[in-house]
Amino acid sequence: MQPKLNIDPKRRKKVGQSLTAKEIDGRIDQRYTPEQVIEALKKMRGMVYLAADELQCTPMCIYNYAKAYPEVQEAIDTLKGKRLDGAE
C-alpha cells in the first residue's frame, strides 16, 4: 500500500503550467551569483552546457537563473547572437 501524499491542492501546478520568477528563485542553487553565471557564459561564448560544466552544475540550473534573472537571459541571447554572426 502506498502512503498518501500530503499535497496542498492550492499549491499544485497543472502539467505545462510555468513557474513564476519567485518560485524559480526558490529552486535556484544559491552557490552562484548571477554575475558568476554570466562570466561562465561569457567564457564559454554563451554555450549553456559548457558553462554548466565550468560551474559544475546542471544546464537546468543555468536555465533557472535565466528565468529568475533577466540579465542572465540577456547574456545568453547576446552571446548566442554573436556566435551566430561569427558563423555567417
Sequence and secondary structure as in RCSB ss.txt:
>XXXX:A:sequence
MQPKLNIDPKRRKKVGQSLTAKEIDGRIDQRYTPEQVIEALKKMRGMVYLAADELQCTPMCIYNYAKAYPEVQEA
IDTLKGKRLDGAE
>XXXX:A:secstr
        TTT   TT    HHHHHHHS TTS HHHHHHHHHHTTT HHHHHHHHTS HHHHHHHHHH HHHHHH
HHHHHHHHHHHH 
